Amino acid sequence: RVEAFRDAASAMEQEKEILLEMIHNIQNSQDMRHISEGEREELNLTANRLMGRTLTVEVSVETIRKKKQESLLHATKMIDEIVNKLLDDLEDAKIRLMSLYGACTSDVPAGPIDQKFQSVVIGCAIEDQKKIKRRLETLLRNLENSEKSITLLEHQKSSVRQSCNSKQD
């Protein structure tokens, strides 16, 4: 029963992360740009309310670690360093995050593997390894969604410029 309880709590942690990501994606979706200002404001208010309510839920499953297993803190610190530099160089951060993710997966990764990170992750408890991998998956998915939004905005800007130039001719 204890393991079932821990599994249920872990599932709730993951569900919370998924809900927050969904709400965030809706707020930043291209579809929001195609609705009226009033509808957009109403949807944003609802999304903010749901985000706030979701954030009030605290679910935590602690992992019992040996004193030697400080690897989770080290791995988290390595990921945080890349995330902090994300805005400076988006492409480099994405490549580095992919190399960290490659170190967490048993599949043959498409790119390089961060060997140092891999040795840190191996030192983590299995539950911690899963959390690290999920966090990297979420970060990479969010980066991918951000890149799509940027590409769409750039396309819209160039379309507007072209139509303006056509009108001037």
PyMOL commands that set and color helices and strands:
alter all, ss='L'
color gray80, all
select helices_A, chain A and resi 2-27+30-34+37-55+71-84+90-104+115-122+126-168
alter helices_A, ss='H'
color red, helices_A
deselect
rebuild
show_as cartoon
